Amino acid sequence: MPNPAFERDAPKAARPSTLRYGREPKIMIAGLARVSFQYWVSSCVTVLVGLLVLGTTACSDSGNGPVGQPPAQDNRFQKNTLASPTGGYVDSVFINAPGDRIYFLHSIYSVNDFLNGTSIYPTVPFLPGHTQSPGLDWNTDLYYVEWNGASWSAPQNLGSSVDGSTINSTGNECCVWLNEAETEIIFYRDTFGLAALGPRGNFLASRATRNDPWGTPVLLPGDYGSGNQSASIYRHDIHKTTSGDLYLWEHDNSLDNKGRLLFGKWNGTGWDAPAAIAGSDSPDDESQVWVSRDELTMLFNRRDFTGNTSLMRMTRADITSAWGALATVSVLNVADSNGYTIWGEPTLAVTEDYMLFIRFDTGQLPWKAQIMYSGGNPAQGFGTPIPLN
């Protein structure tokens, strides 16, 4: 979701000249030659060419139960309960409706310290089933882990093929949403403008039950799919509501080089053209929108030009009303050990009494991509985060 830029050295191989991974950083790749490409290193990192700021934290602890504590029924959200992934690039976290599956993306390349200009990006082993092709080893695949009553499972790949006929391909998959039955999925695939890898855009796939293999992904129509998508204009992180409306965000280099929120009304046969959400825009970056089951609460990330990230909320009385005034939602002690707030991707289960998100801990090298749990709720705020991996 971010809009930063940083550099990375690696073998040249057959890498594209420009690769967009969301509103993410700019990575420079080198070996025999240096090739520039945009790579989503964090649907939640916002770092501007070597600039990071000390983030602010909430000064009060409020919410459901002792805020920051996991639900009482089990230990699924305790510290370090996720045995994998523990390294590499992790992002695009999504919690399913009952809270027993966590979806995320993974790449073998770790996010290193680009504040100080390092160009070394360590790798970790591939997760099981990762889509691989010579020269495209930096790609991201989508996975999930499942709670079995006592522990989280090993990561499960959502389906892998080099030809793009499954969820994961040799492109970069990210930005996932699933319906409550987990029989419908929307995700974004970046193919870097390489015709052999197919179009970039937002795809939809379905299946009969949540335990069946996914069907062949198809592009969403028009500008929700591959229409008007490029390295300089892109839309993703689609959230589909109960009534069928679509919420998402767009980055357009020609519009102040920032992110803004969009909305697509379901009209019974399709979606109206994407439109801005009144009251949500600012000079800062808006991205990563989440909407409640009753469609009366909307959360999203806002990042200023320094990279400081906040959680914003808008509410309304009913689904026919306009969204109300903006409010900032407190997240207690979200800063890492260095005081930085590089985080994003808020995702909530239907109970809405906790939130998962991705945070990058800059206090260690390489930076650790952490799936974080925070108890609380959108109205009263969220407590001190707990790292799950």
C-alpha positions as CSV (number, residue, x, y, z in Angstrom):
1,M,0.0,0.0,0.0
2,P,2.9,2.3,0.5
3,N,4.6,4.5,-1.8
4,P,8.3,4.3,-1.0
5,A,11.5,3.7,-2.9
6,F,14.5,1.6,-2.1
7,E,17.3,-0.3,-3.8
8,R,18.1,-3.9,-4.0
9,D,21.0,-5.8,-5.7
10,A,20.4,-9.3,-7.1
11,P,21.2,-11.3,-10.2
12,K,19.8,-9.6,-13.3
13,A,18.2,-12.8,-14.8
14,A,15.1,-12.1,-16.9
15,R,13.7,-9.3,-14.7
16,P,11.3,-6.7,-16.0
17,S,12.3,-3.1,-16.1
18,T,9.3,-2.0,-14.0
19,L,7.4,-4.1,-11.5
20,R,4.6,-2.6,-9.4
21,Y,3.6,-4.3,-6.3
22,G,0.9,-2.2,-5.0
23,R,1.8,1.3,-4.0
24,E,5.0,-0.1,-2.9
25,P,8.7,0.7,-3.0
26,K,11.0,1.0,-5.8
27,I,13.6,-1.7,-5.8
28,M,16.8,-1.5,-7.9
29,I,18.1,-4.8,-9.0
30,A,21.6,-5.4,-10.1
31,G,24.2,-8.0,-11.0
32,L,25.6,-7.6,-14.4
33,A,23.4,-4.6,-14.8
34,R,21.1,-2.5,-12.7
35,V,17.4,-2.7,-13.5
36,S,14.8,-0.6,-11.9
37,F,11.4,-2.1,-11.0
38,Q,8.6,-1.4,-8.6
39,Y,8.1,-4.2,-6.2
40,W,5.5,-4.3,-3.5
41,V,7.4,-4.6,-0.5
42,S,4.6,-4.1,1.8
43,S,1.1,-3.5,1.3
44,C,1.8,-1.7,4.5
45,V,5.2,-0.1,4.2
46,T,5.3,3.6,3.6
47,V,8.8,4.9,3.3
48,L,9.8,7.7,1.0
49,V,13.2,7.4,-0.6
50,G,15.1,6.9,2.6
51,L,12.7,8.9,4.8
52,L,11.0,7.4,7.8
53,V,9.5,9.1,10.7
54,L,8.9,8.2,14.3
55,G,5.3,7.2,14.5
56,T,2.9,8.3,17.2
57,T,1.1,5.8,19.4
58,A,-2.2,6.0,21.4
59,C,-2.0,7.1,24.9
60,S,-5.0,5.1,26.2
61,D,-6.0,1.5,26.3
62,S,-9.6,0.8,25.4
63,G,-11.7,-1.8,23.7
64,N,-13.2,-5.2,24.4
65,G,-11.9,-7.1,27.3
66,P,-8.3,-6.4,28.2
67,V,-7.4,-4.7,25.0
68,G,-4.4,-6.3,23.2
69,Q,-5.3,-9.8,24.7
70,P,-6.4,-12.7,22.5
71,P,-9.9,-14.2,22.7
72,A,-10.2,-16.3,25.8
73,Q,-11.3,-19.5,24.1
74,D,-7.9,-20.7,22.9
75,N,-4.3,-19.6,22.3
76,R,-4.3,-19.0,18.6
77,F,-3.3,-15.4,18.9
78,Q,-0.5,-15.7,21.4
79,K,3.0,-14.5,20.7
80,N,4.9,-16.6,18.2
81,T,2.2,-19.2,17.7
82,L,2.8,-19.1,14.0
83,A,5.8,-21.4,13.3
84,S,5.9,-20.3,9.6
85,P,6.5,-17.9,7.9
86,T,9.3,-16.6,10.0
87,G,11.4,-14.9,7.2
88,G,11.2,-13.4,3.8
89,Y,8.6,-10.9,2.7
90,V,5.2,-11.4,4.2
91,D,2.3,-9.1,3.4
92,S,-1.4,-8.8,2.3
93,V,-2.7,-10.5,5.5
94,F,-6.4,-11.4,5.6
95,I,-8.3,-13.2,8.4
96,N,-11.3,-15.3,7.4
97,A,-14.8,-14.8,8.9
98,P,-14.5,-17.4,11.8
99,G,-10.9,-16.5,12.5
100,D,-9.4,-20.0,11.8
101,R,-7.5,-19.2,8.6
102,I,-4.9,-16.4,8.0
103,Y,-4.2,-15.6,4.4
104,F,-1.0,-13.8,3.3
105,L,1.6,-13.5,0.5
106,H,5.2,-14.6,0.7
107,S,8.4,-14.1,-1.2
108,I,11.8,-15.6,-0.4
109,Y,13.4,-12.1,-0.5
110,S,13.6,-10.4,2.9
111,V,13.0,-6.7,3.5
112,N,16.3,-5.2,4.6
113,D,17.3,-1.8,5.9
114,F,16.8,0.6,3.0
115,L,16.9,3.6,5.4
116,N,20.7,3.3,5.4
117,G,21.0,2.4,1.7
118,T,21.8,-1.3,2.0
119,S,21.6,-3.3,-1.3
120,I,21.7,-6.7,0.3
121,Y,18.4,-8.6,0.5
122,P,18.8,-12.0,2.0
123,T,16.7,-14.9,0.9
124,V,15.0,-17.7,2.8
125,P,13.7,-21.1,1.6
126,F,10.6,-21.2,-0.6
127,L,7.4,-22.1,1.2
128,P,5.8,-25.4,0.1
129,G,4.4,-25.3,-3.4
130,H,5.8,-21.8,-4.4
131,T,5.5,-21.1,-8.1
132,Q,9.0,-21.0,-9.6
133,S,10.5,-20.3,-13.0
134,P,14.1,-19.5,-13.9
135,G,14.8,-15.8,-13.4
136,L,11.5,-15.1,-11.6
137,D,12.4,-16.4,-8.1
138,W,11.5,-13.1,-6.4
139,N,7.7,-13.5,-7.2
140,T,5.1,-13.7,-4.5
141,D,2.5,-16.4,-3.9
142,L,-0.6,-16.5,-1.8
143,Y,-0.8,-18.9,1.2
144,Y,-2.9,-19.6,4.2
145,V,-2.4,-21.2,7.6
146,E,-5.3,-23.0,9.5
147,W,-5.9,-23.3,13.2
148,N,-6.5,-27.0,14.1
149,G,-7.6,-26.4,17.7
150,A,-4.1,-26.6,19.1
151,S,-1.8,-25.0,16.6
152,W,-1.5,-23.3,13.2
153,S,-0.8,-25.5,10.2
154,A,2.1,-25.2,7.9
155,P,1.5,-22.7,5.1
156,Q,-0.8,-24.0,2.3
157,N,-0.3,-22.7,-1.2
158,L,-3.6,-21.5,-2.9
159,G,-2.7,-23.2,-6.2
160,S,0.4,-23.0,-8.3
161,S,1.0,-23.0,-12.1
162,V,3.4,-21.1,-14.3
163,D,0.6,-20.4,-16.9
164,G,-1.6,-18.4,-14.6
165,S,-4.5,-21.0,-14.6
166,T,-4.4,-21.2,-10.8
167,I,-4.4,-18.5,-8.1
168,N,-0.6,-18.3,-8.0
169,S,1.6,-17.8,-11.1
170,T,5.1,-16.5,-11.9
171,G,3.7,-13.0,-11.4
172,N,3.2,-11.3,-8.1
173,E,-0.1,-12.2,-6.4
174,C,-1.3,-10.1,-3.5
175,C,-4.1,-8.0,-2.0
176,V,-6.5,-10.8,-1.2
177,W,-10.2,-10.7,-0.1
178,L,-12.5,-13.7,0.5
179,N,-16.2,-14.0,1.2
180,E,-17.4,-15.5,4.5
181,A,-17.9,-19.0,3.0
182,E,-14.4,-18.8,1.5
183,T,-15.8,-19.9,-1.8
184,E,-15.0,-16.6,-3.6
185,I,-11.6,-14.9,-3.7
186,I,-10.5,-11.6,-5.3
187,F,-6.8,-10.9,-5.6
188,Y,-4.4,-8.8,-7.6
189,R,-1.7,-10.1,-10.0
190,D,1.1,-8.0,-11.3
191,T,2.7,-9.4,-14.5
192,F,5.1,-6.4,-15.0
193,G,4.0,-5.7,-18.5
194,L,5.4,-9.0,-19.8
195,A,2.9,-10.3,-22.4
196,A,3.9,-13.9,-21.8
197,L,2.7,-13.7,-18.2
198,G,-0.7,-12.4,-19.1
199,P,-2.5,-9.2,-18.0
200,R,-2.0,-7.4,-14.7
201,G,-5.2,-6.6,-12.7
202,N,-7.7,-7.9,-10.2
203,F,-8.9,-11.5,-10.6
204,L,-11.8,-13.5,-9.2
205,A,-12.0,-17.2,-8.6
206,S,-14.6,-19.5,-7.0
207,R,-15.0,-23.0,-5.7
208,A,-17.8,-25.2,-4.3
209,T,-16.6,-25.3,-0.6
210,R,-13.8,-23.8,1.3
211,N,-11.8,-27.0,1.1
212,D,-12.0,-27.5,-2.6
213,P,-9.4,-26.4,-5.1
214,W,-9.9,-23.0,-6.6
215,G,-11.2,-22.7,-10.1
216,T,-9.5,-20.8,-12.9
217,P,-9.2,-17.1,-12.1
218,V,-10.9,-14.6,-14.4
219,L,-10.4,-10.9,-14.6
220,L,-13.0,-8.6,-13.1
221,P,-14.7,-6.4,-15.7
222,G,-13.4,-3.0,-16.9
223,D,-11.3,-0.8,-14.6
224,Y,-11.8,-3.3,-11.8
225,G,-9.9,-5.9,-13.7
226,S,-7.1,-5.0,-16.2
227,G,-8.7,-1.9,-17.7
228,N,-6.4,1.2,-17.4
229,Q,-3.9,-0.7,-15.3
230,S,-0.2,0.0,-15.8
231,A,3.0,0.7,-13.8
232,S,1.8,4.3,-13.2
233,I,-1.9,3.7,-12.6
234,Y,-3.1,0.7,-10.6
235,R,-6.1,-0.3,-8.4
236,H,-6.2,-3.2,-6.0
237,D,-6.9,-4.4,-2.4
238,I,-10.6,-4.8,-3.4
239,H,-13.0,-5.4,-0.6
240,K,-16.4,-6.7,-1.6
241,T,-19.3,-6.0,0.7
242,T,-22.3,-8.0,1.7
243,S,-24.5,-6.1,-0.8
244,G,-21.9,-6.6,-3.6
245,D,-20.4,-3.2,-3.7
246,L,-16.6,-2.9,-4.2
247,Y,-14.2,-0.8,-2.2
248,L,-10.6,-0.4,-3.3
249,W,-7.8,2.1,-3.7
250,E,-6.0,3.6,-6.7
251,H,-2.6,5.0,-7.3
252,D,-2.2,7.4,-10.2
253,N,1.1,9.1,-10.9
254,S,-0.7,11.9,-12.6
255,L,-2.8,12.7,-9.5
256,D,-0.1,14.0,-7.1
257,N,1.5,10.5,-7.0
258,K,-0.7,9.4,-4.1
259,G,-3.3,6.8,-3.2
260,R,-7.0,7.5,-3.0
261,L,-10.0,5.4,-2.1
262,L,-12.6,4.3,-4.7
263,F,-16.1,2.8,-4.5
264,G,-18.0,0.7,-7.1
265,K,-21.8,0.4,-6.6
266,W,-23.4,-3.0,-7.6
267,N,-26.3,-2.1,-9.8
268,G,-27.8,-5.6,-10.1
269,T,-26.0,-6.7,-13.2
270,G,-22.5,-5.1,-12.8
271,W,-20.6,-2.4,-11.0
272,D,-20.9,1.3,-11.7
273,A,-17.7,3.1,-12.7
274,P,-15.2,3.6,-9.8
275,A,-15.9,6.8,-7.9
276,A,-14.1,8.6,-5.2
277,I,-15.4,8.2,-1.6
278,A,-16.5,11.7,-0.5
279,G,-14.7,12.9,2.7
280,S,-11.9,10.2,2.6
281,D,-9.3,12.1,0.5
282,S,-6.5,14.3,1.8
283,P,-3.0,15.4,0.7
284,D,-1.8,12.2,2.2
285,D,-1.9,8.6,1.0
286,E,-5.1,6.6,1.5
287,S,-5.2,2.9,1.0
288,Q,-6.1,-0.6,2.3
289,V,-9.8,-0.3,3.0
290,W,-11.9,-2.6,5.1
291,V,-15.7,-2.5,5.4
292,S,-17.8,-4.2,8.2
293,R,-20.3,-6.9,7.5
294,D,-23.2,-4.4,8.1
295,E,-21.5,-1.9,5.8
296,L,-21.7,0.9,8.5
297,T,-18.0,1.1,9.4
298,M,-15.1,1.6,7.1
299,L,-11.4,1.5,8.1
300,F,-8.4,2.4,6.0
301,N,-4.7,3.4,6.3
302,R,-3.5,7.0,5.9
303,R,0.2,7.8,5.4
304,D,1.7,11.3,5.3
305,F,4.7,12.2,3.1
306,T,7.1,11.1,5.8
307,G,5.7,7.6,5.9
308,N,3.8,7.9,9.2
309,T,0.8,5.5,9.2
310,S,-2.6,6.0,10.9
311,L,-5.8,4.0,11.1
312,M,-8.8,6.0,10.0
313,R,-12.5,5.3,10.5
314,M,-15.7,6.5,8.8
315,T,-19.2,5.4,9.8
316,R,-22.8,5.9,8.6
317,A,-26.3,5.4,9.9
318,D,-27.4,3.0,7.1
319,I,-26.1,1.8,3.7
320,T,-28.1,4.4,1.8
321,S,-26.4,7.3,3.7
322,A,-23.2,9.0,2.9
323,W,-20.1,8.2,4.9
324,G,-19.7,10.5,7.9
325,A,-16.7,12.5,9.2
326,L,-13.3,11.0,9.6
327,A,-11.9,9.8,12.9
328,T,-8.5,8.5,13.9
329,V,-8.6,5.0,15.5
330,S,-6.0,4.5,18.3
331,V,-3.6,1.6,18.1
332,L,-1.6,1.3,21.3
333,N,2.1,0.9,21.1
334,V,2.2,0.1,17.4
335,A,5.7,1.5,16.9
336,D,8.5,-1.0,16.6
337,S,11.7,-1.1,18.7
338,N,13.1,1.8,16.7
339,G,10.0,3.9,17.1
340,Y,8.9,3.5,13.5
341,T,5.3,2.8,12.5
342,I,5.7,0.9,9.2
343,W,2.4,-1.1,9.2
344,G,-0.9,-1.6,7.4
345,E,-3.4,-4.0,5.9
346,P,-6.0,-3.9,8.7
347,T,-8.2,-7.0,8.5
348,L,-11.0,-8.0,11.0
349,A,-13.0,-11.2,11.6
350,V,-16.8,-10.8,11.7
351,T,-16.7,-10.5,15.5
352,E,-14.8,-7.2,15.0
353,D,-13.2,-7.5,18.4
354,Y,-9.6,-7.8,17.1
355,M,-7.5,-6.8,14.1
356,L,-4.6,-8.4,12.3
357,F,-2.2,-6.4,10.3
358,I,1.4,-6.5,8.9
359,R,4.2,-4.6,10.7
360,F,7.9,-4.4,9.6
361,D,10.3,-4.4,12.6
362,T,13.2,-2.2,11.7
363,G,15.0,-3.1,14.9
364,Q,16.6,-6.2,13.3
365,L,18.3,-7.0,10.0
366,P,16.8,-8.1,7.8
367,W,13.6,-6.3,8.8
368,K,11.1,-8.8,10.1
369,A,7.7,-8.9,8.4
370,Q,5.4,-9.6,11.3
371,I,1.7,-10.7,11.3
372,M,0.4,-8.8,14.3
373,Y,-2.7,-9.3,16.5
374,S,-4.4,-6.4,18.3
375,G,-7.5,-6.7,20.5
376,G,-10.1,-4.0,20.5
377,N,-12.7,-2.7,18.1
378,P,-13.1,0.1,15.5
379,A,-15.1,2.3,17.8
380,Q,-12.8,2.3,20.8
381,G,-9.4,1.5,19.4
382,F,-7.0,-1.4,19.5
383,G,-4.5,-2.5,22.1
384,T,-0.8,-3.3,22.1
385,P,0.0,-5.6,19.2
386,I,1.2,-9.2,19.6
387,P,3.6,-10.6,16.9
388,L,2.2,-14.0,15.8
389,N,5.3,-15.0,13.8
